[in-house]
Amino acid sequence: MADLSLEDIQKIKKETPIRIAKNIREVREAKGLTQIELANKIGSDRQYLYKIEAAKVSVTIAKLAIIAKALDVSLKDLV
């Protein structure tokens, strides 16, 4: 098993939330949902969903699973 360098870890920490945010937004738009509609489905407000989609906040695994269920996709599809 290879050790991760500090650079690798920092890159993962930076890129992963951006990739997840992009995937959530793309799936939401493909499903024809507004941020308000998806926010209502997941029990959050639009502002929080905006922050998730803009990668301004990190999303927990539990919240990501809720979003996946609301979008009718697998967790894997969002990651």
PyMOL Python script that loads the backbone (N, CA, C, O; Angstrom):
from pymol import cmd

cmd.read_pdbstr("""\
ATOM      1  N   MET A   1       0.842  -1.174   0.000  1.00  0.00           N
ATOM      2  CA  MET A   1       0.000   0.000   0.000  1.00  0.00           C
ATOM      3  C   MET A   1       0.887   1.237   0.000  1.00  0.00           C
ATOM      4  O   MET A   1       1.814   1.355   0.801  1.00  0.00           O
ATOM      5  N   ALA A   2       0.590   2.146  -0.903  1.00  0.00           N
ATOM      6  CA  ALA A   2       1.408   3.352  -1.035  1.00  0.00           C
ATOM      7  C   ALA A   2       0.986   4.408  -0.026  1.00  0.00           C
ATOM      8  O   ALA A   2      -0.199   4.588   0.257  1.00  0.00           O
ATOM      9  N   ASP A   3       1.978   5.095   0.506  1.00  0.00           N
ATOM     10  CA  ASP A   3       1.693   6.204   1.407  1.00  0.00           C
ATOM     11  C   ASP A   3       1.292   7.420   0.587  1.00  0.00           C
ATOM     12  O   ASP A   3       1.791   7.635  -0.517  1.00  0.00           O
ATOM     13  N   LEU A   4       0.394   8.202   1.138  1.00  0.00           N
ATOM     14  CA  LEU A   4      -0.004   9.442   0.483  1.00  0.00           C
ATOM     15  C   LEU A   4       0.903  10.564   0.947  1.00  0.00           C
ATOM     16  O   LEU A   4       1.212  10.687   2.133  1.00  0.00           O
ATOM     17  N   SER A   5       1.319  11.373   0.003  1.00  0.00           N
ATOM     18  CA  SER A   5       2.117  12.539   0.377  1.00  0.00           C
ATOM     19  C   SER A   5       1.180  13.629   0.885  1.00  0.00           C
ATOM     20  O   SER A   5      -0.029  13.577   0.655  1.00  0.00           O
ATOM     21  N   LEU A   6       1.732  14.593   1.559  1.00  0.00           N
ATOM     22  CA  LEU A   6       0.947  15.730   2.028  1.00  0.00           C
ATOM     23  C   LEU A   6       0.304  16.440   0.842  1.00  0.00           C
ATOM     24  O   LEU A   6      -0.826  16.920   0.933  1.00  0.00           O
ATOM     25  N   GLU A   7       1.022  16.501  -0.255  1.00  0.00           N
ATOM     26  CA  GLU A   7       0.494  17.119  -1.475  1.00  0.00           C
ATOM     27  C   GLU A   7      -0.717  16.345  -2.001  1.00  0.00           C
ATOM     28  O   GLU A   7      -1.709  16.946  -2.413  1.00  0.00           O
ATOM     29  N   ASP A   8      -0.634  15.012  -1.987  1.00  0.00           N
ATOM     30  CA  ASP A   8      -1.766  14.176  -2.420  1.00  0.00           C
ATOM     31  C   ASP A   8      -2.991  14.421  -1.546  1.00  0.00           C
ATOM     32  O   ASP A   8      -4.105  14.565  -2.049  1.00  0.00           O
ATOM     33  N   ILE A   9      -2.778  14.467  -0.252  1.00  0.00           N
ATOM     34  CA  ILE A   9      -3.874  14.672   0.699  1.00  0.00           C
ATOM     35  C   ILE A   9      -4.518  16.034   0.477  1.00  0.00           C
ATOM     36  O   ILE A   9      -5.743  16.146   0.449  1.00  0.00           O
ATOM     37  N   GLN A  10      -3.702  17.064   0.319  1.00  0.00           N
ATOM     38  CA  GLN A  10      -4.231  18.411   0.100  1.00  0.00           C
ATOM     39  C   GLN A  10      -5.015  18.490  -1.213  1.00  0.00           C
ATOM     40  O   GLN A  10      -6.048  19.156  -1.284  1.00  0.00           O
ATOM     41  N   LYS A  11      -4.528  17.819  -2.236  1.00  0.00           N
ATOM     42  CA  LYS A  11      -5.211  17.807  -3.528  1.00  0.00           C
ATOM     43  C   LYS A  11      -6.582  17.129  -3.411  1.00  0.00           C
ATOM     44  O   LYS A  11      -7.570  17.620  -3.957  1.00  0.00           O
ATOM     45  N   ILE A  12      -6.634  16.018  -2.708  1.00  0.00           N
ATOM     46  CA  ILE A  12      -7.898  15.301  -2.504  1.00  0.00           C
ATOM     47  C   ILE A  12      -8.875  16.178  -1.719  1.00  0.00           C
ATOM     48  O   ILE A  12     -10.052  16.266  -2.068  1.00  0.00           O
ATOM     49  N   LYS A  13      -8.387  16.822  -0.663  1.00  0.00           N
ATOM     50  CA  LYS A  13      -9.247  17.685   0.154  1.00  0.00           C
ATOM     51  C   LYS A  13      -9.795  18.861  -0.648  1.00  0.00           C
ATOM     52  O   LYS A  13     -10.916  19.309  -0.407  1.00  0.00           O
ATOM     53  N   LYS A  14      -9.020  19.355  -1.588  1.00  0.00           N
ATOM     54  CA  LYS A  14      -9.439  20.501  -2.394  1.00  0.00           C
ATOM     55  C   LYS A  14     -10.387  20.082  -3.516  1.00  0.00           C
ATOM     56  O   LYS A  14     -11.404  20.737  -3.742  1.00  0.00           O
ATOM     57  N   GLU A  15     -10.065  19.008  -4.215  1.00  0.00           N
ATOM     58  CA  GLU A  15     -10.811  18.636  -5.417  1.00  0.00           C
ATOM     59  C   GLU A  15     -12.093  17.859  -5.154  1.00  0.00           C
ATOM     60  O   GLU A  15     -13.050  17.983  -5.918  1.00  0.00           O
ATOM     61  N   THR A  16     -12.134  17.066  -4.098  1.00  0.00           N
ATOM     62  CA  THR A  16     -13.304  16.219  -3.846  1.00  0.00           C
ATOM     63  C   THR A  16     -14.584  17.026  -3.631  1.00  0.00           C
ATOM     64  O   THR A  16     -15.590  16.719  -4.270  1.00  0.00           O
ATOM     65  N   PRO A  17     -14.600  18.044  -2.762  1.00  0.00           N
ATOM     66  CA  PRO A  17     -15.838  18.812  -2.599  1.00  0.00           C
ATOM     67  C   PRO A  17     -16.293  19.496  -3.895  1.00  0.00           C
ATOM     68  O   PRO A  17     -17.492  19.627  -4.143  1.00  0.00           O
ATOM     69  N   ILE A  18     -15.346  19.923  -4.707  1.00  0.00           N
ATOM     70  CA  ILE A  18     -15.688  20.572  -5.977  1.00  0.00           C
ATOM     71  C   ILE A  18     -16.327  19.566  -6.927  1.00  0.00           C
ATOM     72  O   ILE A  18     -17.310  19.882  -7.597  1.00  0.00           O
ATOM     73  N   ARG A  19     -15.780  18.371  -6.988  1.00  0.00           N
ATOM     74  CA  ARG A  19     -16.327  17.320  -7.859  1.00  0.00           C
ATOM     75  C   ARG A  19     -17.732  16.909  -7.404  1.00  0.00           C
ATOM     76  O   ARG A  19     -18.633  16.747  -8.227  1.00  0.00           O
ATOM     77  N   ILE A  20     -17.910  16.742  -6.099  1.00  0.00           N
ATOM     78  CA  ILE A  20     -19.218  16.369  -5.557  1.00  0.00           C
ATOM     79  C   ILE A  20     -20.232  17.475  -5.837  1.00  0.00           C
ATOM     80  O   ILE A  20     -21.357  17.198  -6.254  1.00  0.00           O
ATOM     81  N   ALA A  21     -19.840  18.719  -5.608  1.00  0.00           N
ATOM     82  CA  ALA A  21     -20.730  19.859  -5.854  1.00  0.00           C
ATOM     83  C   ALA A  21     -21.181  19.888  -7.314  1.00  0.00           C
ATOM     84  O   ALA A  21     -22.359  20.090  -7.609  1.00  0.00           O
ATOM     85  N   LYS A  22     -20.235  19.683  -8.209  1.00  0.00           N
ATOM     86  CA  LYS A  22     -20.542  19.680  -9.645  1.00  0.00           C
ATOM     87  C   LYS A  22     -21.513  18.554  -9.988  1.00  0.00           C
ATOM     88  O   LYS A  22     -22.460  18.751 -10.750  1.00  0.00           O
ATOM     89  N   ASN A  23     -21.273  17.388  -9.428  1.00  0.00           N
ATOM     90  CA  ASN A  23     -22.145  16.240  -9.709  1.00  0.00           C
ATOM     91  C   ASN A  23     -23.562  16.471  -9.193  1.00  0.00           C
ATOM     92  O   ASN A  23     -24.531  16.141  -9.878  1.00  0.00           O
ATOM     93  N   ILE A  24     -23.690  17.028  -8.003  1.00  0.00           N
ATOM     94  CA  ILE A  24     -25.018  17.315  -7.451  1.00  0.00           C
ATOM     95  C   ILE A  24     -25.758  18.285  -8.365  1.00  0.00           C
ATOM     96  O   ILE A  24     -26.914  18.055  -8.722  1.00  0.00           O
ATOM     97  N   ARG A  25     -25.098  19.351  -8.732  1.00  0.00           N
ATOM     98  CA  ARG A  25     -25.714  20.364  -9.589  1.00  0.00           C
ATOM     99  C   ARG A  25     -26.122  19.778 -10.937  1.00  0.00           C
ATOM    100  O   ARG A  25     -27.227  20.033 -11.417  1.00  0.00           O
ATOM    101  N   GLU A  26     -25.239  18.998 -11.547  1.00  0.00           N
ATOM    102  CA  GLU A  26     -25.539  18.411 -12.855  1.00  0.00           C
ATOM    103  C   GLU A  26     -26.739  17.470 -12.788  1.00  0.00           C
ATOM    104  O   GLU A  26     -27.611  17.514 -13.657  1.00  0.00           O
ATOM    105  N   VAL A  27     -26.789  16.628 -11.773  1.00  0.00           N
ATOM    106  CA  VAL A  27     -27.906  15.693 -11.643  1.00  0.00           C
ATOM    107  C   VAL A  27     -29.201  16.454 -11.355  1.00  0.00           C
ATOM    108  O   VAL A  27     -30.246  16.153 -11.932  1.00  0.00           O
ATOM    109  N   ARG A  28     -29.125  17.435 -10.465  1.00  0.00           N
ATOM    110  CA  ARG A  28     -30.311  18.233 -10.136  1.00  0.00           C
ATOM    111  C   ARG A  28     -30.872  18.897 -11.388  1.00  0.00           C
ATOM    112  O   ARG A  28     -32.077  18.858 -11.635  1.00  0.00           O
ATOM    113  N   GLU A  29     -29.997  19.502 -12.168  1.00  0.00           N
ATOM    114  CA  GLU A  29     -30.441  20.184 -13.385  1.00  0.00           C
ATOM    115  C   GLU A  29     -30.978  19.187 -14.412  1.00  0.00           C
ATOM    116  O   GLU A  29     -31.967  19.469 -15.089  1.00  0.00           O
ATOM    117  N   ALA A  30     -30.339  18.034 -14.530  1.00  0.00           N
ATOM    118  CA  ALA A  30     -30.805  17.002 -15.470  1.00  0.00           C
ATOM    119  C   ALA A  30     -32.194  16.494 -15.086  1.00  0.00           C
ATOM    120  O   ALA A  30     -32.980  16.095 -15.946  1.00  0.00           O
ATOM    121  N   LYS A  31     -32.485  16.512 -13.791  1.00  0.00           N
ATOM    122  CA  LYS A  31     -33.797  16.067 -13.301  1.00  0.00           C
ATOM    123  C   LYS A  31     -34.832  17.200 -13.386  1.00  0.00           C
ATOM    124  O   LYS A  31     -36.008  16.994 -13.085  1.00  0.00           O
ATOM    125  N   GLY A  32     -34.392  18.377 -13.793  1.00  0.00           N
ATOM    126  CA  GLY A  32     -35.299  19.507 -13.931  1.00  0.00           C
ATOM    127  C   GLY A  32     -35.737  20.125 -12.622  1.00  0.00           C
ATOM    128  O   GLY A  32     -36.815  20.715 -12.541  1.00  0.00           O
ATOM    129  N   LEU A  33     -34.907  19.995 -11.591  1.00  0.00           N
ATOM    130  CA  LEU A  33     -35.243  20.534 -10.277  1.00  0.00           C
ATOM    131  C   LEU A  33     -34.519  21.852 -10.033  1.00  0.00           C
ATOM    132  O   LEU A  33     -33.368  22.024 -10.433  1.00  0.00           O
ATOM    133  N   THR A  34     -35.198  22.770  -9.379  1.00  0.00           N
ATOM    134  CA  THR A  34     -34.548  23.999  -8.934  1.00  0.00           C
ATOM    135  C   THR A  34     -33.853  23.718  -7.608  1.00  0.00           C
ATOM    136  O   THR A  34     -34.086  22.689  -6.975  1.00  0.00           O
ATOM    137  N   GLN A  35     -33.002  24.645  -7.201  1.00  0.00           N
ATOM    138  CA  GLN A  35     -32.372  24.502  -5.888  1.00  0.00           C
ATOM    139  C   GLN A  35     -33.426  24.493  -4.792  1.00  0.00           C
ATOM    140  O   GLN A  35     -33.301  23.748  -3.820  1.00  0.00           O
ATOM    141  N   ILE A  36     -34.445  25.298  -4.934  1.00  0.00           N
ATOM    142  CA  ILE A  36     -35.508  25.354  -3.925  1.00  0.00           C
ATOM    143  C   ILE A  36     -36.226  24.009  -3.833  1.00  0.00           C
ATOM    144  O   ILE A  36     -36.491  23.519  -2.735  1.00  0.00           O
ATOM    145  N   GLU A  37     -36.539  23.419  -4.974  1.00  0.00           N
ATOM    146  CA  GLU A  37     -37.243  22.130  -4.976  1.00  0.00           C
ATOM    147  C   GLU A  37     -36.405  21.037  -4.319  1.00  0.00           C
ATOM    148  O   GLU A  37     -36.916  20.266  -3.507  1.00  0.00           O
ATOM    149  N   LEU A  38     -35.116  20.968  -4.667  1.00  0.00           N
ATOM    150  CA  LEU A  38     -34.263  19.952  -4.068  1.00  0.00           C
ATOM    151  C   LEU A  38     -34.062  20.237  -2.580  1.00  0.00           C
ATOM    152  O   LEU A  38     -34.074  19.316  -1.763  1.00  0.00           O
ATOM    153  N   ALA A  39     -33.882  21.485  -2.234  1.00  0.00           N
ATOM    154  CA  ALA A  39     -33.711  21.842  -0.822  1.00  0.00           C
ATOM    155  C   ALA A  39     -34.924  21.386  -0.012  1.00  0.00           C
ATOM    156  O   ALA A  39     -34.774  20.852   1.087  1.00  0.00           O
ATOM    157  N   ASN A  40     -36.110  21.594  -0.547  1.00  0.00           N
ATOM    158  CA  ASN A  40     -37.327  21.155   0.146  1.00  0.00           C
ATOM    159  C   ASN A  40     -37.354  19.633   0.300  1.00  0.00           C
ATOM    160  O   ASN A  40     -37.768  19.122   1.341  1.00  0.00           O
ATOM    161  N   LYS A  41     -36.917  18.915  -0.723  1.00  0.00           N
ATOM    162  CA  LYS A  41     -36.910  17.451  -0.672  1.00  0.00           C
ATOM    163  C   LYS A  41     -35.951  16.918   0.397  1.00  0.00           C
ATOM    164  O   LYS A  41     -36.201  15.871   0.994  1.00  0.00           O
ATOM    165  N   ILE A  42     -34.861  17.639   0.632  1.00  0.00           N
ATOM    166  CA  ILE A  42     -33.854  17.149   1.578  1.00  0.00           C
ATOM    167  C   ILE A  42     -33.977  17.798   2.958  1.00  0.00           C
ATOM    168  O   ILE A  42     -33.161  17.545   3.844  1.00  0.00           O
ATOM    169  N   GLY A  43     -34.989  18.625   3.129  1.00  0.00           N
ATOM    170  CA  GLY A  43     -35.209  19.241   4.435  1.00  0.00           C
ATOM    171  C   GLY A  43     -34.205  20.323   4.785  1.00  0.00           C
ATOM    172  O   GLY A  43     -33.872  20.516   5.955  1.00  0.00           O
ATOM    173  N   SER A  44     -33.728  21.026   3.777  1.00  0.00           N
ATOM    174  CA  SER A  44     -32.777  22.121   3.985  1.00  0.00           C
ATOM    175  C   SER A  44     -33.308  23.362   3.286  1.00  0.00           C
ATOM    176  O   SER A  44     -34.320  23.318   2.587  1.00  0.00           O
ATOM    177  N   ASP A  45     -32.604  24.469   3.489  1.00  0.00           N
ATOM    178  CA  ASP A  45     -33.015  25.664   2.763  1.00  0.00           C
ATOM    179  C   ASP A  45     -32.166  25.816   1.501  1.00  0.00           C
ATOM    180  O   ASP A  45     -31.116  25.187   1.369  1.00  0.00           O
ATOM    181  N   ARG A  46     -32.626  26.647   0.587  1.00  0.00           N
ATOM    182  CA  ARG A  46     -31.948  26.833  -0.687  1.00  0.00           C
ATOM    183  C   ARG A  46     -30.533  27.372  -0.501  1.00  0.00           C
ATOM    184  O   ARG A  46     -29.620  27.007  -1.241  1.00  0.00           O
ATOM    185  N   GLN A  47     -30.360  28.227   0.475  1.00  0.00           N
ATOM    186  CA  GLN A  47     -29.049  28.820   0.701  1.00  0.00           C
ATOM    187  C   GLN A  47     -28.005  27.758   1.071  1.00  0.00           C
ATOM    188  O   GLN A  47     -26.861  27.823   0.620  1.00  0.00           O
ATOM    189  N   TYR A  48     -28.400  26.795   1.884  1.00  0.00           N
ATOM    190  CA  TYR A  48     -27.484  25.718   2.253  1.00  0.00           C
ATOM    191  C   TYR A  48     -27.159  24.860   1.028  1.00  0.00           C
ATOM    192  O   TYR A  48     -26.006  24.482   0.821  1.00  0.00           O
ATOM    193  N   LEU A  49     -28.178  24.552   0.217  1.00  0.00           N
ATOM    194  CA  LEU A  49     -27.934  23.769  -0.994  1.00  0.00           C
ATOM    195  C   LEU A  49     -27.024  24.530  -1.948  1.00  0.00           C
ATOM    196  O   LEU A  49     -26.145  23.940  -2.576  1.00  0.00           O
ATOM    197  N   TYR A  50     -27.233  25.843  -2.058  1.00  0.00           N
ATOM    198  CA  TYR A  50     -26.353  26.658  -2.894  1.00  0.00           C
ATOM    199  C   TYR A  50     -24.906  26.518  -2.421  1.00  0.00           C
ATOM    200  O   TYR A  50     -23.996  26.360  -3.236  1.00  0.00           O
ATOM    201  N   LYS A  51     -24.695  26.576  -1.110  1.00  0.00           N
ATOM    202  CA  LYS A  51     -23.343  26.464  -0.564  1.00  0.00           C
ATOM    203  C   LYS A  51     -22.737  25.096  -0.853  1.00  0.00           C
ATOM    204  O   LYS A  51     -21.537  24.987  -1.106  1.00  0.00           O
ATOM    205  N   ILE A  52     -23.559  24.058  -0.818  1.00  0.00           N
ATOM    206  CA  ILE A  52     -23.070  22.717  -1.158  1.00  0.00           C
ATOM    207  C   ILE A  52     -22.664  22.686  -2.629  1.00  0.00           C
ATOM    208  O   ILE A  52     -21.576  22.219  -2.966  1.00  0.00           O
ATOM    209  N   GLU A  53     -23.540  23.186  -3.507  1.00  0.00           N
ATOM    210  CA  GLU A  53     -23.265  23.154  -4.950  1.00  0.00           C
ATOM    211  C   GLU A  53     -22.108  24.065  -5.347  1.00  0.00           C
ATOM    212  O   GLU A  53     -21.478  23.856  -6.383  1.00  0.00           O
ATOM    213  N   ALA A  54     -21.831  25.059  -4.537  1.00  0.00           N
ATOM    214  CA  ALA A  54     -20.716  25.963  -4.811  1.00  0.00           C
ATOM    215  C   ALA A  54     -19.438  25.503  -4.095  1.00  0.00           C
ATOM    216  O   ALA A  54     -18.409  26.177  -4.157  1.00  0.00           O
ATOM    217  N   ALA A  55     -19.512  24.359  -3.421  1.00  0.00           N
ATOM    218  CA  ALA A  55     -18.384  23.799  -2.669  1.00  0.00           C
ATOM    219  C   ALA A  55     -17.878  24.769  -1.598  1.00  0.00           C
ATOM    220  O   ALA A  55     -16.687  24.805  -1.286  1.00  0.00           O
ATOM    221  N   LYS A  56     -18.799  25.549  -1.047  1.00  0.00           N
ATOM    222  CA  LYS A  56     -18.443  26.480   0.029  1.00  0.00           C
ATOM    223  C   LYS A  56     -18.530  25.808   1.393  1.00  0.00           C
ATOM    224  O   LYS A  56     -17.929  26.281   2.358  1.00  0.00           O
ATOM    225  N   VAL A  57     -19.276  24.707   1.477  1.00  0.00           N
ATOM    226  CA  VAL A  57     -19.355  23.906   2.700  1.00  0.00           C
ATOM    227  C   VAL A  57     -19.132  22.448   2.330  1.00  0.00           C
ATOM    228  O   VAL A  57     -19.434  22.019   1.217  1.00  0.00           O
ATOM    229  N   SER A  58     -18.607  21.708   3.268  1.00  0.00           N
ATOM    230  CA  SER A  58     -18.451  20.268   3.060  1.00  0.00           C
ATOM    231  C   SER A  58     -19.754  19.593   3.445  1.00  0.00           C
ATOM    232  O   SER A  58     -20.409  19.983   4.411  1.00  0.00           O
ATOM    233  N   VAL A  59     -20.117  18.593   2.691  1.00  0.00           N
ATOM    234  CA  VAL A  59     -21.350  17.868   2.945  1.00  0.00           C
ATOM    235  C   VAL A  59     -21.002  16.558   3.650  1.00  0.00           C
ATOM    236  O   VAL A  59     -20.043  15.878   3.283  1.00  0.00           O
ATOM    237  N   THR A  60     -21.789  16.215   4.662  1.00  0.00           N
ATOM    238  CA  THR A  60     -21.541  14.960   5.374  1.00  0.00           C
ATOM    239  C   THR A  60     -21.984  13.785   4.500  1.00  0.00           C
ATOM    240  O   THR A  60     -22.746  13.961   3.549  1.00  0.00           O
ATOM    241  N   ILE A  61     -21.509  12.611   4.827  1.00  0.00           N
ATOM    242  CA  ILE A  61     -21.919  11.407   4.102  1.00  0.00           C
ATOM    243  C   ILE A  61     -23.429  11.210   4.241  1.00  0.00           C
ATOM    244  O   ILE A  61     -24.101  10.840   3.278  1.00  0.00           O
ATOM    245  N   ALA A  62     -23.955  11.456   5.434  1.00  0.00           N
ATOM    246  CA  ALA A  62     -25.392  11.285   5.649  1.00  0.00           C
ATOM    247  C   ALA A  62     -26.190  12.236   4.768  1.00  0.00           C
ATOM    248  O   ALA A  62     -27.164  11.822   4.139  1.00  0.00           O
ATOM    249  N   LYS A  63     -25.796  13.499   4.712  1.00  0.00           N
ATOM    250  CA  LYS A  63     -26.507  14.478   3.884  1.00  0.00           C
ATOM    251  C   LYS A  63     -26.349  14.124   2.408  1.00  0.00           C
ATOM    252  O   LYS A  63     -27.286  14.287   1.626  1.00  0.00           O
ATOM    253  N   LEU A  64     -25.178  13.644   2.029  1.00  0.00           N
ATOM    254  CA  LEU A  64     -24.960  13.238   0.642  1.00  0.00           C
ATOM    255  C   LEU A  64     -25.870  12.066   0.280  1.00  0.00           C
ATOM    256  O   LEU A  64     -26.399  12.010  -0.830  1.00  0.00           O
ATOM    257  N   ALA A  65     -26.053  11.137   1.207  1.00  0.00           N
ATOM    258  CA  ALA A  65     -26.962  10.007   0.972  1.00  0.00           C
ATOM    259  C   ALA A  65     -28.402  10.489   0.835  1.00  0.00           C
ATOM    260  O   ALA A  65     -29.157   9.960   0.019  1.00  0.00           O
ATOM    261  N   ILE A  66     -28.785  11.480   1.618  1.00  0.00           N
ATOM    262  CA  ILE A  66     -30.133  12.054   1.533  1.00  0.00           C
ATOM    263  C   ILE A  66     -30.322  12.733   0.174  1.00  0.00           C
ATOM    264  O   ILE A  66     -31.361  12.572  -0.466  1.00  0.00           O
ATOM    265  N   ILE A  67     -29.322  13.484  -0.256  1.00  0.00           N
ATOM    266  CA  ILE A  67     -29.392  14.148  -1.560  1.00  0.00           C
ATOM    267  C   ILE A  67     -29.498  13.113  -2.671  1.00  0.00           C
ATOM    268  O   ILE A  67     -30.303  13.271  -3.589  1.00  0.00           O
ATOM    269  N   ALA A  68     -28.696  12.058  -2.598  1.00  0.00           N
ATOM    270  CA  ALA A  68     -28.740  10.995  -3.610  1.00  0.00           C
ATOM    271  C   ALA A  68     -30.136  10.373  -3.673  1.00  0.00           C
ATOM    272  O   ALA A  68     -30.673  10.153  -4.758  1.00  0.00           O
ATOM    273  N   LYS A  69     -30.715  10.092  -2.516  1.00  0.00           N
ATOM    274  CA  LYS A  69     -32.063   9.504  -2.469  1.00  0.00           C
ATOM    275  C   LYS A  69     -33.087  10.459  -3.071  1.00  0.00           C
ATOM    276  O   LYS A  69     -33.958  10.036  -3.832  1.00  0.00           O
ATOM    277  N   ALA A  70     -32.989  11.736  -2.738  1.00  0.00           N
ATOM    278  CA  ALA A  70     -33.924  12.743  -3.268  1.00  0.00           C
ATOM    279  C   ALA A  70     -33.801  12.872  -4.784  1.00  0.00           C
ATOM    280  O   ALA A  70     -34.785  13.143  -5.473  1.00  0.00           O
ATOM    281  N   LEU A  71     -32.587  12.675  -5.298  1.00  0.00           N
ATOM    282  CA  LEU A  71     -32.355  12.773  -6.742  1.00  0.00           C
ATOM    283  C   LEU A  71     -32.555  11.424  -7.450  1.00  0.00           C
ATOM    284  O   LEU A  71     -32.458  11.334  -8.674  1.00  0.00           O
ATOM    285  N   ASP A  72     -32.835  10.384  -6.665  1.00  0.00           N
ATOM    286  CA  ASP A  72     -33.042   9.045  -7.207  1.00  0.00           C
ATOM    287  C   ASP A  72     -31.822   8.551  -7.981  1.00  0.00           C
ATOM    288  O   ASP A  72     -31.937   8.012  -9.082  1.00  0.00           O
ATOM    289  N   VAL A  73     -30.657   8.749  -7.377  1.00  0.00           N
ATOM    290  CA  VAL A  73     -29.396   8.232  -7.924  1.00  0.00           C
ATOM    291  C   VAL A  73     -28.636   7.557  -6.801  1.00  0.00           C
ATOM    292  O   VAL A  73     -28.993   7.696  -5.631  1.00  0.00           O
ATOM    293  N   SER A  74     -27.590   6.826  -7.153  1.00  0.00           N
ATOM    294  CA  SER A  74     -26.786   6.179  -6.115  1.00  0.00           C
ATOM    295  C   SER A  74     -25.800   7.198  -5.533  1.00  0.00           C
ATOM    296  O   SER A  74     -25.467   8.203  -6.162  1.00  0.00           O
ATOM    297  N   LEU A  75     -25.357   6.907  -4.335  1.00  0.00           N
ATOM    298  CA  LEU A  75     -24.334   7.727  -3.699  1.00  0.00           C
ATOM    299  C   LEU A  75     -23.098   7.788  -4.584  1.00  0.00           C
ATOM    300  O   LEU A  75     -22.445   8.826  -4.688  1.00  0.00           O
ATOM    301  N   LYS A  76     -22.792   6.689  -5.206  1.00  0.00           N
ATOM    302  CA  LYS A  76     -21.643   6.600  -6.108  1.00  0.00           C
ATOM    303  C   LYS A  76     -21.734   7.617  -7.242  1.00  0.00           C
ATOM    304  O   LYS A  76     -20.722   8.174  -7.666  1.00  0.00           O
ATOM    305  N   ASP A  77     -22.960   7.858  -7.734  1.00  0.00           N
ATOM    306  CA  ASP A  77     -23.144   8.817  -8.824  1.00  0.00           C
ATOM    307  C   ASP A  77     -22.752  10.241  -8.429  1.00  0.00           C
ATOM    308  O   ASP A  77     -22.358  11.039  -9.279  1.00  0.00           O
ATOM    309  N   LEU A  78     -22.860  10.548  -7.162  1.00  0.00           N
ATOM    310  CA  LEU A  78     -22.536  11.903  -6.712  1.00  0.00           C
ATOM    311  C   LEU A  78     -21.065  12.054  -6.345  1.00  0.00           C
ATOM    312  O   LEU A  78     -20.519  13.157  -6.369  1.00  0.00           O
ATOM    313  N   VAL A  79     -20.439  10.950  -6.011  1.00  0.00           N
ATOM    314  CA  VAL A  79     -19.031  10.994  -5.631  1.00  0.00           C
ATOM    315  C   VAL A  79     -18.167  10.793  -6.861  1.00  0.00           C
ATOM    316  O   VAL A  79     -16.940  10.796  -6.761  1.00  0.00           O
TER     317      VAL A  79
END
""", "prot")
cmd.dss("prot")
cmd.show_as("cartoon", "prot")
cmd.util.cbc("prot")
cmd.orient("prot")
